Amino acid sequence: MVIELKCEEVWREISNYVDGEIAPELRRQMEAHFKVCRNCAAVLDGTRNVVQLSGDGKLFDMPKGFGQRLYAKLNAHLQSGVPALARPADMPLGITSDRVPLGSHLIYFWETEEQFSSGVKFLELGFSSGEHCVLFGHDEANERALGLLRAKGYNVEGAIRSGTLTVLRRESSASATLGRIEAAFAAALRDGAHVIRYLGNLGMGSAPLPGKGADDVLALEQGATALAHRYPCVIVCMYDVNTVSGRLVLNGGFGQHPLAVCQGALRENPYYTLGTEPGATHRSVQ
């Protein structure tokens, strides 16, 4: 069994890891951590690049002792927990007063205009904090959410142009949609995002459900849980109970989301059906 390391523990040993001066068991633990933590993997790549540059005589001559001083400064920088490398463990939800762990996938049912507006507050917090936001849904729901943001004074068009807001239309099969979502997440990380807020809206709208209809929705929700485990994000799915079928409410809403907004609070969902599958990760509400 491989013991999970914290990021701070990885940072303290990263230069020794690059130099091959750590015990085999610690190396296995760090390699397991790099596979699931993109932040630490990026630090590892940066450290290797610095070492390669500093040791390449074709590029420039390094003063005596430069490598040792560079390692010392890098280790001090990593151990200090500076904001440029820090990633929060959770984020405020906005829909309620709760904070939700990164890697969460939750369901929020709405019926009234007021409830829909409360759901969009999740994105409002992202805009006000400069976080990357992704909005997904049928055209009517997307435009409705964007209209609420515009009414609050947010520069929606500017955010889309700058890449801090990605708007995805509901028009493809589950597999194609998951690919587009993951591409948006990966692009956000490349652009320097530390966390990502994803708000999806499920309702009928004027167009039918794409792909295989309800079956594709279930596949999409299952894939979203897997994505949430791989990226520093929180995925919120809003279900319009006025138009969504009972089957999707039960199997898609309750069955596919580990967390749920219920009675004004964020709660663990007792009806989540995938928590015991191999490789599934359970994340408790703090």
N, C-alpha and C positions, 0 to 999 in steps of 0.2 A: 504494500500500500504506500503510495507516494503522499507525503505530508505536504499540505498546501502552505506556501509561503506568503507573507504579506509583501506588498510592494516595497516598503521601507527596508525589509530584510534583503530583498533582491538588489536594491540600489547599493547597499553597503558592500555587497560582494561582487558587483558587476565587473569591476576592473580585474579582480582575481579570476573571475570566470573567463574573461577574454584572454588572460595570460595562462590559463590552464592550471592555476595554482589553488584549486579547491578539491575537497574530498569527492569521491565518486557519487556518494549519496546526495550531497548538496547539489552537485551538478545535475543529477536526475530531477531533483526538486525544482531547480531553476528552469530547466528545459521544459518541464511540465507547465510551469507558470508562464513562460514566454508564449506557449501555444494558446493560452486563453486570455492573456492580458496584452492588448495592443499597445498600451502606453509603455509598458516595460520593454516590449519588443522593439518599439521605436527608440527607446533609450539605448538598448543594446546595439541597434544598427548605427546610431549616432556615435557611440563609443568606439565601435570597430572602425568607422570612417575616420574618426579623429586619429586613432592609432595608426591606420594605414597612411594617412597623410603625413603624420609626424615622422613616420619611418621611411618615407619615399624620398631618397636623396635626389631623384630626378626633378622633384618639384622645388625644393628649397633646402638650404642647409639649416639644421636646427642647432641652436646653442647647446652647450654641454649642460646636461641635467634637465633639459626642457621636458622630456617625457615624464620624469618622476614628478616634476612640479605640476604638469598638466593632470596627471592622475590624481594627485592630492587635491587639486582644485575641483576636479570633476566629482570626486567622492564627497568633498565638503558640500558641493552644490546639490548633489543628490540627497544627502542625508539631512539637509536643511529643510526639505519639503517646500521648496520655492513654488509660487503659484503657477509658473510655466509648466511644471511637471505634475502638479497636484491634480487629482481628479476627485470630485466629491463622491461620497458613497451613496448619496440620495439627492432628491430634489423636491421642492415644495410642489404639491399637486395643483393647488389653485381652485379646483372644484370643491374641495373641502380644505380644512386647515392642516391636513396630514402631510407628512413627508413620505415619499415613496422611494424604495431602494432602486438604484440603477439595475437594469436587467428585468424590470417588472413589465408584465402584460396584464392590463386590467380592463374590466367591462364597466361601462356607465350607460344605464338605460335612461332615455329621456322621452318626454311626452309633450311638454309645454314649451312655449317660446322661452320662458324664464330658465327652464332646465337646459335647453340647448345653449343659451348664453352662458350658463354656468360651466358647461363643458368647454367652451371656447376660452375660458379663463386659463385653462391649462396652457394654451398657446400664448396668451397675453403675457404670462410670466416669462416665457421664453423670449419674447420680443423685448420686454423691459430689461432682461438680463443679458441680452446679446447672445443668446444660445441659438444653435441651429434648430430650425423647426421644419417638420415635414407634415403636410396636410394631404390626406387622401380621401376620396369619396366620389359619389356621383356629382355631376355638375351643379345641381341645385344646392346641395349641402355645402360644397366647397365655396360657392359664391356667397352663400349665406354667412359662412364663417368669416370669409374675407371681408364682407360688408361690416360685420361687427367690429373687426379689427380696425378698419378704416374709420368707423364712427368714433373709436376711442383715440383717433389721431395718429395711428401707426402708419408708416409709409410702406404699405404692402408691396407696391410696385418696385420701390427701391430695394426692398429686401429680396424680392425675386431676382432682380438684376444682379445684386451683389452675391447671390448664392446662399444667403443665410435663411431663405425660405424656399422650400421645394414643394410645388403643388403637383400632385399626381392624380390623374383622372381614372375613374373606375371604367376601364374599357378592355381589359385583357383577362386571360385565364389566370388561375391562381399561380401557376409556375412562372408565367411571364411577369405578373405583378410583383411576386416576391423578388424576382431578379431586379426589377426597377427600384424596389425599396432598398435592397441591399446595395445597389449601385449608388443611390442617394446617400446612404449612410457612409459608405466608403469614401465618397467624394467629400463629405463633410469632415471626416477625420483628416483627409489629405489637406484640407484647407485650414486645419488647426482647431477644429471643434473639440471640446473636451466632453461635452454631453450633447445628446440629441433628444428633442421632444417630437414624438410622432402622434398625431391625432387623426384617427380614421373614423369615417362616418358610414354606417350601414343603414340604408333605407332604400325603398324602391326607386324613388325619383321618376323621371319620365321614360327612362330606358330600362329594359329588362336586365337582370343580372347577367354578366358576361360568362363565357365558358359553359360549364355544366350547371350553372345556377347555384342552388343551395349547396350542392356538393363541393363546388369550387370555393364557396365561402368558408366551409369547414376546413378545407385544405389550406386556405389562406391563413386562417386563424391559427392552425397548428404550426404552420411555417413561421408565423410572426412570433410565437413563443420561442422557437429555436433562434430566431434572429435576435430577440431581446437578450438571450443568454450570451451572444457573441459580441455585442456592441454596447458601449456606454450610453444606453438610451432608456427611456420609459415609453411604452406603447400604450396609448389609451384608445379604446374602441367605443364609440358612441353608437348605440342601437336605437333607432327610431321605432318605438313600440307601436306607433300608429300604423306602420306599414310593413314591418318585419313579421314574417310568419311565426306561428308558435313553435314550429320545428327549429327554426334558426335561433329563436330566443332561448330555447332549452338546450339544444345541442351546440349551437355556435356561441351564444352569449354565456350561459352558465357552464357548459361543458368544456370550453376551450380557454378559459381565463383563470389563472391562479388567484387573482385578486379581483374584488368587486367593490364599487362604491354603493353602499347600502345604508339607508337611514342617516344620511349626512356624514358618513365616516367611511374610511377605507378599511376593508375587512378581508381576511382570507376567505376564499370561496370554497365552501364545503362540497360543492357540486362539480368542482373541477375534476375531469376524468382522466387526465394524462399524467398526473403527478407521480405515478408509480412506474412509468415506463423506463426502460434502461436509458441512462444518460440524462434523465430529467433532473432539473435542479429546483429545489424548493427554496424560496426566498421569503423569509418572514417579514411581516410589517413591523416596523420599529415604533 
